Amino acid sequence: MIEEVSRKYVKAKKEHKCMWCFGVIPKGEIYTKATIKDDEGLYTWKNHLKCEKLADDLSMFDNLWSDGLGSDEFMENVQEFLNINLDEDDEDLTLFGEEAVDKVISMFSEGIKSI
């Protein structure tokens, strides 16, 4: 079981990696920094604000088990959204990571909300 000990929004002083989409959080960007406690101890979780918003918009936090929303589950949801909303021959189905997230965000903002 995991527990969120603290969460804050900070401005990156250096590049970081988003732990959901694996994309770069560039220096100067505001991101989420959380301290998480699990059975193995404490660790720091960092993610893009856009990934956090997308997870919320697509209801990824609903019905979570005690392990929280990991990167695998996050990316599975992103890929599922693309699979449902794009034709099977659309080249955007091959997108992964931050590029896939950006595509879903753009589709979601256009009013496509199937998942």
Secondary structure, DSSP 8 states (H G I E B T S, - for coil): --EEEEEEEEE-SS-EE-TTT--EE-TT-EEEEEEEEETTEEEEEEEEHHHHHHHHHTTTTTT--TT---HHHHHHHHHHHHHHHS-TT-GGGG--HHHHHHHHHHHHHTT----
